[in-house]
Amino acid sequence: MLRMMLYLAAGEASGDILGARLIAALRARDSSLEFAGIGGERMAEQGFASLFDIRQLALMGVAEVLPSLFRLKQRMEEAVADITARRPRLIITIDSPGFTLRLAARVKHLGIPVIHYVAPQVWAWRPGRVKKIAQCVDRILALLPFEAPIFEAAGIPVDFVGHPILESEAAHGVAEHAPGDGRRLIIMPGSRRGEVSRLLPIFAETLKRLPGDLHPIIGLAGTVEEMVRARTAEWGRPVSLVRSPQDKADAFAAARAGLIKSGTSSLEAAVAGLPHVIGYTFNPISNAIIRQLHLVKYASLVNLLLDEPLVPEFLLHQCRPEGLAAALRRLIEDDEAVARQREGFTRALARLHPEHGLPSEAAADAVLRQL
């Protein structure tokens, strides 16, 4: 039997999860498929051997990327050479457009079809990117229902495959298994070194402004685990750290509220029914640039799907302990505020289901149609 190789390229922890689920769904449909490329520990669990450690790509923000440009260029050259040598039947780039779309552009001359999994958020900033994306991508697998028309208008075929958060373990937590006693607060500081170094001190100061009986539980990502462990050890108070998806789900089930960085973690909290507040900031230079480029009213996907400010957002220069603490205190003390968020979560998540099956299955079907 002729074996077909698919080349997957993920650039951070969330893409690693997507890649792992996609590999599993593809293998369930065609056991002859082979896989190579760039991934993390979740893809490794599927027997995937990564070209290099994706933690080297986990950067975000203009000032964070600049000092690492030489290393990123080296990794890019390695990836281009690997694809050129392997000549896979299909390339699947997963999220992290700063790296993966550049990779797609570099290997376009090889004539290998490219599917990009997770539509770049051109609706949020830099809409002019659509034309460049159309030059290096043959198909997009979109997670959000409103994304398809944007890319189809530029001539890129799009499959809405649903959001992978619907497959998250977050909805299946057991509160009794969570660490700590009494009222608990989930803190999710992110999976990139830059965002953790910026957000964790702000989140620590926020915690000092909340009731002293709250027990913080910090969600770890493999890319920044050592950093988070070291920094929270200096907090001078009991802190629980959870790493596995099931342990995080148990913590979600037990917590009263969450202090969550903007991004997929917010949707994960929504799936778990965890009321939360969003905080995110870059360094001052990046903040100034992004304030000029930002096009949408909300950062939270829940808020975007509902077109209403259900989840309080504190972004860029507004990401300060005073505001975060005040919003969290309302969730901790006000049952009606909690009920409002949970009702809104149900409405938002209903819009993320694919037409058939699970999101990873819908993505696998789209990949096989391309083949």
C-alpha positions in Angstrom: 0.0 0.0 0.0 1.3 3.5 -0.9 1.9 5.4 2.3 1.2 9.1 2.4 3.1 11.5 4.6 1.5 14.6 6.1 3.7 17.4 7.5 2.2 19.1 10.5 3.7 22.3 11.9 2.5 23.6 15.3 4.1 26.5 17.1 2.8 26.5 20.7 0.9 24.5 23.3 -2.6 25.1 22.0 -1.6 24.1 18.5 0.1 21.0 19.9 -3.2 19.9 21.3 -5.0 20.5 18.0 -2.3 18.6 16.2 -2.6 15.6 18.5 -6.3 15.4 18.2 -6.1 15.7 14.4 -3.5 12.9 14.2 -5.7 10.7 16.2 -8.8 11.4 14.1 -6.8 11.0 10.8 -5.4 7.6 12.0 -8.9 6.4 12.9 -9.9 7.1 9.3 -6.7 6.0 7.4 -4.1 3.9 9.3 -1.7 4.2 6.3 -1.0 7.9 6.9 2.5 8.9 8.1 3.3 12.1 10.0 6.3 14.4 10.4 7.0 18.0 11.3 7.0 20.2 14.4 5.0 19.6 17.5 5.0 19.3 21.3 4.4 16.8 24.0 0.7 16.1 23.2 1.6 15.3 19.6 4.5 13.2 20.9 1.9 11.1 22.8 0.6 10.2 19.4 4.0 8.9 18.3 4.9 12.1 16.5 8.7 12.9 16.4 9.2 16.7 16.3 12.0 18.3 14.3 12.8 20.5 17.3 11.3 21.7 20.6 8.4 24.0 20.0 9.1 25.9 23.2 11.7 27.8 21.1 8.7 29.3 19.1 6.5 30.3 22.0 6.9 34.0 21.7 4.4 36.9 21.3 4.7 40.6 21.0 7.1 42.8 18.9 9.7 43.3 21.6 9.7 39.7 22.7 10.3 38.4 19.2 13.1 40.8 18.2 15.8 39.3 20.6 15.1 35.8 19.3 15.1 36.5 15.6 18.3 34.7 14.9 17.2 31.5 16.7 13.8 31.7 14.9 15.5 32.1 11.6 17.6 29.0 12.3 14.5 27.0 13.1 12.8 28.2 10.0 15.7 27.1 7.8 15.6 23.7 9.5 11.9 23.3 8.8 12.3 24.4 5.1 15.1 21.9 4.6 13.1 19.1 6.3 10.0 19.7 4.1 12.2 19.9 1.0 13.9 16.6 1.8 10.7 14.8 2.8 8.3 16.1 0.0 5.1 15.3 1.9 1.8 15.0 0.2 0.3 17.8 2.3 1.4 20.4 4.7 -0.8 21.3 7.6 0.2 24.5 9.5 -1.5 24.9 12.8 -2.1 28.3 14.3 1.0 30.4 15.3 0.8 32.4 12.0 3.9 34.4 12.7 5.9 31.2 12.1 3.7 28.8 10.3 2.5 31.1 7.5 6.1 32.2 6.9 7.0 28.6 6.6 4.1 28.0 4.1 5.4 30.9 2.0 8.9 29.6 2.0 7.9 26.2 0.7 5.2 27.3 -1.7 7.5 26.8 -4.7 7.5 23.1 -4.0 3.9 22.8 -5.1 2.8 21.0 -2.0 -0.8 21.9 -0.9 -1.0 23.8 2.4 -3.9 23.7 4.8 -3.8 26.2 7.6 -5.7 25.0 10.7 -7.1 28.0 12.8 -7.9 31.0 10.7 -5.6 34.0 11.5 -7.6 36.6 13.4 -7.6 39.2 10.5 -11.0 40.4 11.8 -9.2 41.6 15.0 -6.2 43.3 13.5 -4.2 43.7 10.3 -7.0 42.7 7.8 -4.6 43.4 4.9 -2.9 40.1 5.7 -5.7 38.2 3.9 -4.0 38.9 0.5 -0.7 37.5 1.7 -2.4 34.5 3.2 -4.1 33.7 0.0 -0.7 33.5 -1.7 0.6 30.7 0.5 -2.4 28.7 1.7 -4.7 26.5 -0.3 -7.4 25.9 2.3 -8.3 27.1 5.8 -9.9 25.2 8.6 -11.8 27.8 10.6 -12.8 27.5 14.3 -15.3 30.3 14.3 -18.5 30.5 12.3 -18.1 34.1 11.1 -14.6 33.6 9.7 -15.4 31.8 6.4 -16.8 34.7 4.4 -13.7 36.8 5.2 -11.3 34.4 3.6 -13.6 33.1 0.9 -13.9 36.7 -0.4 -10.1 36.5 -1.0 -10.4 33.2 -2.9 -9.3 30.9 -0.1 -11.6 27.8 0.4 -12.7 27.5 4.0 -14.1 24.7 6.1 -15.8 25.6 9.4 -14.8 22.6 11.5 -16.0 23.9 14.9 -13.9 24.9 17.9 -11.7 22.2 19.6 -12.6 23.6 23.0 -15.7 21.5 22.7 -13.5 18.4 23.1 -11.7 19.8 26.1 -11.6 17.8 29.3 -12.6 21.1 31.1 -16.3 20.1 31.2 -15.6 16.9 33.0 -13.9 17.9 36.2 -14.6 16.5 39.7 -14.5 19.2 42.3 -13.6 16.8 45.1 -10.4 15.9 43.4 -9.1 19.5 43.2 -6.3 20.7 45.4 -6.8 23.1 48.3 -9.7 23.8 50.6 -12.5 26.3 50.8 -13.0 28.9 48.1 -10.6 28.5 45.2 -9.5 30.9 42.5 -8.1 29.6 39.1 -5.2 31.6 37.6 -4.2 30.9 34.0 -1.2 33.1 33.1 -0.5 31.6 29.6 1.9 29.4 27.7 4.5 31.8 26.4 7.4 33.0 28.4 6.8 36.6 27.6 3.2 36.7 28.6 3.9 34.8 31.8 6.6 37.2 32.8 4.2 40.1 32.3 1.0 38.7 33.6 2.0 36.7 36.6 3.3 39.7 38.6 0.0 41.6 37.8 -2.1 38.5 38.8 -0.1 38.1 42.0 -0.8 41.8 43.0 -4.5 41.2 42.1 -4.6 38.2 44.5 -3.3 40.4 47.3 -6.4 42.6 46.9 -8.9 39.7 47.3 -10.2 37.9 50.4 -7.4 36.1 52.2 -9.2 32.8 52.4 -9.1 32.3 48.6 -6.8 29.5 47.6 -5.1 30.1 44.3 -4.7 27.2 41.8 -2.3 28.0 38.9 -2.7 26.2 35.5 0.6 25.2 34.0 1.6 24.8 30.4 4.6 22.7 29.5 6.4 25.5 27.7 6.6 27.7 30.8 6.2 25.2 33.7 9.6 25.8 35.3 9.1 29.6 35.2 5.7 29.5 36.8 6.9 27.1 39.5 9.8 29.3 40.4 7.9 32.5 40.5 4.9 31.3 42.5 7.3 29.8 45.0 8.1 33.4 46.0 4.5 34.4 46.7 4.8 33.6 50.4 1.4 31.8 50.5 0.1 28.3 49.7 -0.4 27.8 46.0 -1.5 24.7 44.1 -0.2 24.0 40.6 -2.1 21.8 38.2 -0.6 20.5 34.9 -2.6 17.7 33.3 -5.9 18.4 31.5 -7.9 16.4 34.0 -6.3 18.1 37.0 -7.1 21.5 35.4 -10.7 20.3 34.8 -11.0 19.3 38.5 -9.7 22.7 39.5 -12.2 24.4 37.2 -15.0 22.4 38.8 -14.0 23.4 42.3 -13.2 27.1 41.7 -15.5 30.0 42.5 -13.9 32.2 39.8 -11.0 32.5 37.4 -8.4 35.1 36.5 -7.6 34.1 32.9 -5.3 35.5 30.2 -7.1 36.3 27.0 -7.2 33.5 24.5 -8.3 29.9 24.4 -8.1 29.6 28.2 -11.2 31.8 28.4 -13.2 29.5 26.2 -11.9 26.6 28.3 -13.3 28.3 31.4 -16.6 28.9 29.6 -16.8 25.1 28.8 -16.3 24.4 32.4 -18.9 26.9 33.5 -16.3 28.9 35.4 -17.1 32.6 35.8 -14.0 34.6 35.1 -12.3 37.9 34.3 -9.8 38.4 31.5 -6.5 40.2 31.7 -3.8 40.7 29.1 -1.1 43.1 28.3 2.1 43.3 26.2 5.1 45.5 26.9 4.5 49.3 26.5 5.9 49.3 22.9 3.7 46.4 21.7 0.7 47.9 23.6 1.1 51.2 21.7 1.3 49.4 18.3 -1.6 47.0 19.0 -3.9 49.8 20.2 -3.5 51.3 16.7 -4.2 48.1 14.9 -7.0 46.6 16.9 -10.3 46.4 15.0 -12.8 44.6 17.3 -14.7 45.6 20.4 -13.8 42.5 22.5 -10.8 40.2 23.1 -12.9 37.4 24.7 -14.3 35.0 22.1 -17.3 34.6 24.4 -17.9 38.3 24.1 -17.3 38.3 20.4 -19.7 35.4 19.8 -22.4 37.1 21.8 -21.5 40.7 20.8 -21.9 41.8 24.4 -19.4 42.3 27.3 -20.4 39.3 29.3 -16.8 38.6 30.6 -15.0 41.6 32.0 -11.9 42.5 30.0 -8.9 44.4 31.2 -6.5 44.7 28.3 -3.2 46.5 27.5 -2.8 49.6 29.7 -6.0 48.7 31.6 -4.6 45.3 32.8 -4.0 46.5 36.4 -4.5 44.8 39.7 -7.1 47.2 41.0 -9.6 46.7 38.2 -9.0 43.0 38.0 -9.6 42.6 41.7 -12.8 44.6 41.8 -14.3 42.5 38.9 -13.2 39.3 40.6 -14.7 40.3 43.9 -18.1 40.7 42.2 -18.0 37.2 40.9 -16.8 35.9 44.3 -19.6 37.6 46.2 -22.5 38.0 43.8 -24.4 34.8 42.8 -26.4 36.7 40.2 -23.2 37.8 38.4 -22.1 34.1 38.4 -25.5 33.0 37.0 -25.4 35.6 34.2 -22.0 34.5 33.0 -23.0 30.8 33.0 -26.1 31.5 31.0 -24.1 33.4 28.5 -21.5 30.6 28.2 -24.3 28.3 27.0 -25.4 30.6 24.3 -21.9 31.3 23.1 -20.7 27.7 23.0 -23.8 26.6 21.0 -22.4 28.5 18.0 -19.1 26.6 17.9 -20.4 23.1 16.9 -19.5 21.8 13.5 -22.3 20.4 11.3 -21.4 16.8 12.1 -19.2 15.1 14.7 -16.5 16.5 16.8 -14.3 19.4 15.7 -11.2 17.1 15.3 -13.3 14.7 13.2 -14.5 17.5 11.0 -11.0 18.7 10.6 -9.8 15.3 9.7 -12.5 14.9 7.1 -11.6 18.2 5.5 -7.9 17.1 5.3 -8.8 13.8 3.6 -11.0 15.7 1.1 -8.0 17.8 0.2 -5.9 14.7 -0.3 
